[in-house]
Amino acid sequence: MKIKPILLATFLLGSTTVAFAQKGELNKAKTKYASYATLSGGAVENVPELALKTLAEAKESIDKAAAHEKTKDLPETWTYLALINSEYAVIDQKSGKAAEGETAYKAAGEAYLKAKSLNEGKEDEELKGNMERAGSLLANYEIGNGVKAFETNDYPAAYAAFNNGLKYLPGDSILTLYAGIAAQNNQQYDDAIEKFKQLIPKSSDAYLNLSDAYLKKGDTTSAVKYINEAATHFPDSAKIINQKIVLNITTGNSEKVISDIESQIAADPSNGELPFYLGYAYESVKQPDKALDAYKKGIEAKPDDARNYGAAAAIILNKARDIYNAASEIPPNKEPEYKAKLQEAYNLADTALPYLEKATTLDPKTSGYWENMRFYYQLKGDDAKAKEITDKINSL
């Protein structure tokens, strides 16, 4: 899973003029934080030493303000307490100080909730901007936790982390998608579906995962419904079109798929992806000749795609095998007929070899192509070449 970072909200700092003497530590914290913001430029990695020193001074002052009778209940105090601690949470996390980062995160989270309640109903743009900055920092901290858990296959912890991030950035599309993916990997399909549905029809990734979640849950009707819907919103998405084709074929809707693909090919003859799936669809309804024609068109449209070469070779070899088997049924007293039939099988099989050679050249790691090439040499009676390819397959 590739992780995208959430963009951090920009600093929104107000005037630091002292309005009341008793707000001295609070205003000092604001002044120091403003300096930190300038020195760090909003970065949370490789923060300059002078910026870190200034942030430490801001924290010292805001801690005092939070304990002072005159400032301990002010919205500003708790906003800056959340803001400064959230900076530390992410900075410590990214510098490998997990324990320190967690301590700062907890302090920031508590301060954030209190600041949120104290700010309710107020229209202070400075406080609003700083709360957004704190929220985005706390959400990024949870993304860091979620990514770490996901990479170690701890999907319950990843889901919890991404969900926690949504407390600070409600409705964020990245966190919602990641929470859904984590739930899906943990087989929490209902939770995954709920997350992905929040993101459609705007997200192609959400559609893909939503259809897959329904399929894994055993609801093929909904899986097909949403992948078909996705194709109407994202007609140029190769991933969605591919999944639509495969899913419809596997659920017995091959005829409809064939009609849809042919219409798409007619509208876009240069599309190199569609002929392969057209061939696959034709094979699923046992029309190998049409499938072979489709694969050949795929080769013309996309000559560097090994799949079309491999699939074309497989169809030809299957036909050659059938002719070879038919030859074995010819009575011994009809040897000329037997030899002619056998030669027919060999000649047809020979036409598959260029496709096999191209497929194994373009994609030498796919064992299926080599297995078909081995079959070709076995059919031709070339045991030495067949053994050579067997060794190749075993080395993959």
C-alpha positions in Angstrom: 0.0 0.0 0.0 1.5 3.3 -1.0 0.9 5.9 1.7 0.3 9.5 0.8 1.0 12.1 3.5 -1.8 14.5 4.6 -0.8 18.1 3.8 -0.3 20.0 7.0 -2.4 23.1 7.6 -0.4 26.3 7.4 0.4 28.4 10.4 -2.1 31.1 11.2 -0.5 33.2 13.9 -2.1 36.3 15.4 -0.7 39.4 17.1 1.5 38.7 20.1 0.9 42.1 21.7 0.4 41.8 25.4 -3.2 42.7 26.3 -3.0 41.8 29.9 -0.1 41.4 32.2 -1.4 38.1 33.6 -1.2 36.7 30.1 2.6 37.1 30.0 3.5 33.4 29.7 0.7 32.8 27.2 1.9 35.6 25.0 5.5 34.5 25.5 4.5 31.0 24.2 2.8 32.6 21.2 5.8 34.7 20.4 8.2 31.8 20.7 5.9 29.6 18.6 5.7 32.3 15.9 9.5 32.3 15.9 9.6 28.5 15.7 7.1 28.6 12.8 9.4 31.0 10.9 12.6 29.1 11.6 11.2 25.7 10.8 9.1 26.7 7.8 6.5 24.2 8.8 8.8 21.2 8.5 8.5 18.3 11.0 11.7 16.5 9.8 15.3 17.8 9.9 14.1 20.8 12.0 16.9 23.3 12.6 18.4 23.2 16.2 17.5 26.9 16.7 13.9 26.2 15.8 13.8 23.2 18.3 15.3 25.4 21.0 12.6 28.1 20.3 9.9 25.4 20.4 11.2 24.2 23.7 10.9 27.7 25.1 7.4 27.9 23.7 6.5 24.7 25.5 7.9 25.8 28.8 5.8 29.0 28.7 2.6 27.3 27.6 2.9 24.7 30.3 3.2 27.6 32.8 0.2 29.3 31.3 -1.9 26.1 31.5 -1.1 25.9 35.2 -1.7 29.6 36.0 -5.1 30.6 37.6 -5.5 33.5 35.2 -4.9 31.7 31.9 -5.6 28.0 32.6 -9.2 28.2 31.2 -8.5 30.4 28.2 -9.2 28.9 24.7 -5.9 30.3 23.5 -4.0 28.5 26.2 -5.4 25.1 25.3 -5.1 25.8 21.5 -1.4 26.5 21.8 -0.9 23.6 24.3 -2.4 21.3 21.6 -0.5 23.0 18.8 3.0 22.9 20.5 2.6 19.3 21.8 1.3 18.1 18.4 4.5 19.5 16.8 6.6 17.5 19.3 4.5 14.4 18.7 5.3 14.3 15.0 8.9 15.6 15.3 9.7 12.9 17.9 7.9 10.2 15.9 9.8 11.0 12.7 13.1 11.1 14.6 12.6 7.7 16.1 11.7 8.8 19.6 8.6 6.7 19.9 8.1 7.1 23.7 8.5 10.8 23.7 6.3 11.1 20.6 3.5 9.1 22.3 3.7 11.2 25.4 3.5 14.5 23.4 0.6 13.0 21.3 -1.5 12.1 24.4 -0.9 15.6 25.8 -1.8 17.2 22.5 -4.9 15.1 22.1 -6.2 16.0 25.5 -5.5 19.7 25.0 -7.1 19.5 21.5 -10.3 18.2 22.9 -10.5 20.8 25.6 -9.6 23.6 23.2 -12.3 22.4 20.8 -14.9 22.7 23.6 -13.7 26.1 24.7 -13.6 27.4 21.1 -17.1 26.2 20.3 -19.2 29.0 18.9 -16.3 31.4 18.6 -15.2 32.8 15.2 -11.6 33.5 16.0 -9.7 32.9 12.7 -6.3 32.7 14.5 -7.5 30.0 16.9 -9.3 28.2 14.0 -6.2 28.1 11.9 -4.0 26.9 14.7 -6.5 24.2 15.6 -6.5 23.1 12.0 -2.7 22.9 12.1 -2.8 20.9 15.4 -5.5 18.6 13.9 -3.5 17.9 10.8 -0.4 17.2 12.9 -2.2 14.7 15.1 -3.8 13.0 12.1 -0.3 12.7 10.5 0.9 11.2 13.8 -1.8 8.5 13.5 -1.0 7.9 9.9 2.6 7.2 10.9 1.3 4.7 13.5 -1.1 3.2 11.0 1.5 2.8 8.3 3.9 1.1 10.7 1.2 -1.3 11.8 0.1 -2.0 8.2 3.6 -2.8 7.1 3.9 -5.4 9.9 0.4 -6.9 9.0 -1.1 -5.6 12.2 -4.3 -4.6 10.5 -6.4 -4.1 13.7 -3.9 -1.6 15.0 -3.6 0.1 11.5 -7.4 0.4 11.4 -7.5 1.9 14.9 -4.8 4.4 14.1 -6.4 5.6 10.8 -9.8 5.8 12.6 -8.2 7.9 15.4 -6.8 10.2 12.7 -10.3 10.9 11.5 -11.2 12.3 14.9 -8.9 15.2 14.0 -9.7 15.4 10.3 -13.3 14.2 10.0 -14.1 13.0 6.5 -10.5 13.2 5.2 -10.4 11.1 2.1 -6.9 9.7 2.6 -7.5 8.6 6.2 -11.0 7.2 5.2 -9.5 5.2 2.4 -6.6 3.8 4.5 -9.0 2.9 7.3 -11.1 1.0 4.8 -8.1 -0.8 3.4 -6.9 -1.8 6.8 -10.4 -3.1 7.7 -10.6 -5.0 4.5 -7.2 -6.7 5.2 -8.5 -7.7 8.6 -11.6 -9.2 7.0 -13.8 -6.5 8.7 -15.8 -6.2 5.4 -18.7 -4.3 6.8 -16.4 -1.6 8.3 -14.5 -1.5 5.0 -17.6 -1.1 3.0 -18.8 1.7 5.2 -15.6 3.6 4.7 -15.4 3.1 1.0 -19.0 4.2 0.4 -18.1 7.6 2.0 -15.7 8.2 -0.9 -17.8 7.2 -3.9 -18.4 8.4 -6.6 -15.3 10.6 -6.4 -12.6 8.0 -5.7 -11.7 5.3 -8.2 -9.6 3.5 -5.5 -12.7 3.4 -3.2 -14.8 1.8 -6.0 -12.2 -0.9 -6.6 -11.9 -1.7 -3.0 -15.6 -1.5 -2.4 -16.3 -4.0 -5.1 -13.5 -6.3 -3.8 -14.9 -6.1 -0.3 -18.3 -7.2 -1.4 -16.8 -10.0 -3.4 -14.8 -11.2 -0.4 -17.9 -11.0 1.7 -19.6 -13.3 -0.7 -22.0 -10.6 -2.1 -21.2 -11.0 -5.8 -24.3 -9.0 -6.9 -23.1 -5.9 -5.1 -19.6 -6.5 -6.2 -20.7 -6.4 -9.9 -23.1 -3.5 -9.2 -20.4 -1.2 -7.9 -17.7 -2.1 -10.4 -20.1 -1.5 -13.2 -21.1 1.8 -11.6 -17.4 2.6 -11.3 -16.8 2.1 -15.0 -19.5 4.7 -15.8 -17.7 7.3 -13.6 -14.1 6.3 -14.6 -14.3 5.0 -18.2 -10.6 5.6 -18.7 -9.4 3.7 -15.7 -7.6 0.5 -16.8 -7.8 -1.0 -13.3 -11.6 -0.5 -13.1 -12.2 -1.7 -16.7 -10.0 -4.8 -16.1 -11.7 -5.6 -12.8 -15.2 -5.1 -14.4 -14.3 -7.5 -17.2 -12.8 -10.2 -14.9 -15.6 -10.0 -12.3 -18.4 -10.1 -14.9 -16.8 -13.1 -16.6 -16.3 -15.0 -13.3 -19.9 -14.4 -12.4 -21.3 -15.7 -15.7 -21.9 -12.4 -17.6 -19.5 -13.1 -20.4 -21.9 -12.3 -23.2 -22.5 -8.8 -21.9 -18.8 -8.3 -21.3 -18.0 -9.3 -24.9 -20.6 -6.8 -26.2 -19.2 -4.0 -24.0 -15.6 -4.7 -24.9 -16.3 -4.8 -28.6 -18.0 -1.5 -28.4 -15.1 0.0 -26.5 -12.6 -1.4 -29.0 -14.7 0.1 -31.9 -14.5 3.5 -30.1 -10.8 3.2 -29.3 -9.0 0.7 -31.8 -5.6 1.7 -30.4 -6.4 0.5 -26.9 -3.8 -2.2 -26.1 -5.5 -3.6 -23.0 -9.0 -4.4 -24.3 -8.2 -7.1 -26.9 -6.6 -9.4 -24.2 -9.8 -9.2 -22.1 -11.9 -9.8 -25.2 -9.9 -12.9 -25.9 -10.3 -14.0 -22.3 -14.1 -13.4 -22.5 -14.4 -15.4 -25.8 -12.4 -18.3 -24.2 -14.8 -18.3 -21.3 -17.7 -19.0 -23.7 -15.7 -21.6 -25.6 -15.0 -19.6 -28.8 -11.3 -20.2 -29.2 -11.1 -19.0 -32.8 -12.5 -15.6 -31.9 -10.3 -15.5 -28.8 -7.2 -16.1 -31.0 -8.3 -13.3 -33.3 -8.6 -11.0 -30.3 -5.2 -11.9 -29.0 -3.6 -11.2 -32.4 -5.3 -7.8 -32.5 -3.9 -7.2 -29.0 -0.4 -8.0 -30.3 -0.9 -5.4 -33.1 -2.1 -2.8 -30.6 0.4 -3.5 -27.9 3.4 -5.5 -29.2 5.2 -5.4 -25.9 2.5 -7.2 -23.9 3.5 -10.8 -23.2 0.0 -11.8 -22.2 -1.4 -11.8 -25.8 1.5 -13.8 -27.1 1.2 -16.4 -24.3 -2.6 -16.6 -24.7 -2.4 -17.0 -28.5 0.2 -19.8 -28.1 -2.0 -21.6 -25.6 -5.0 -21.7 -27.9 -2.9 -23.0 -30.8 -1.3 -25.7 -28.7 -4.7 -26.8 -27.4 -5.8 -27.2 -30.9 -2.6 -29.1 -31.8 -3.1 -31.4 -28.8 -6.6 -32.2 -29.9 -5.4 -33.1 -33.4 -2.5 -35.2 -31.9 -5.0 -37.1 -29.7 -7.3 -37.6 -32.7 -4.3 -39.1 -34.5 -3.8 -41.7 -31.7 -7.4 -42.9 -32.3 -6.7 -43.9 -35.9 -6.4 -47.7 -36.4 -2.9 -49.1 -37.1 -4.0 -50.3 -40.5 -4.4 -46.7 -41.6 -0.8 -45.5 -41.1 -0.8 -42.9 -44.0 -3.8 -41.3 -42.4 -2.2 -41.4 -39.0 1.0 -39.8 -40.2 -0.9 -37.1 -42.0 -2.9 -36.3 -38.9 0.3 -36.3 -36.8 2.0 -33.9 -39.2 -1.0 -31.7 -39.1 -0.6 -31.4 -35.3 3.1 -30.7 -35.7 2.6 -28.0 -38.3 0.0 -26.3 -36.2 2.1 -26.5 -33.1 5.0 -24.9 -35.0 2.9 -21.8 -35.5 2.7 -21.4 -31.7 6.5 -21.3 -31.2 7.1 -17.7 -32.3 4.4 -16.6 -29.9 6.0 -18.6 -27.1 9.5 -17.3 -27.8 8.1 -13.7 -27.7 6.2 -14.3 -24.5 9.2 -15.8 -22.7 11.4 -13.0 -23.9 9.0 -10.2 -22.8 8.2 -11.9 -19.5 10.7 -14.6 -18.6 9.5 -14.9 -15.0 6.0 -16.3 -15.8 6.3 -20.1 -15.5 3.1 -20.7 -17.6 4.8 -19.5 -20.8 7.7 -21.9 -20.2 5.4 -24.8 -19.3 3.6 -24.3 -22.7 6.9 -24.2 -24.5 7.9 -27.5 -22.7 4.6 -29.0 -23.9 5.5 -27.9 -27.5 8.8 -29.8 -27.4 7.2 -32.8 -25.7 4.6 -32.9 -28.5 7.4 -32.7 -31.1 9.3 -35.6 -29.3 12.3 -33.4 -28.4 13.0 -34.8 -25.0 16.4 -33.0 -24.6 14.8 -29.6 -25.2 11.9 -30.4 -22.9 14.3 -31.3 -20.1 16.2 -28.1 -20.7 13.0 -26.1 -20.2 12.1 -28.1 -17.1 15.4 -27.1 -15.6 14.6 -23.5 -16.5 11.1 -23.7 -14.8 12.7 -25.2 -11.7 15.1 -22.3 -11.5 12.4 -19.6 -11.5 
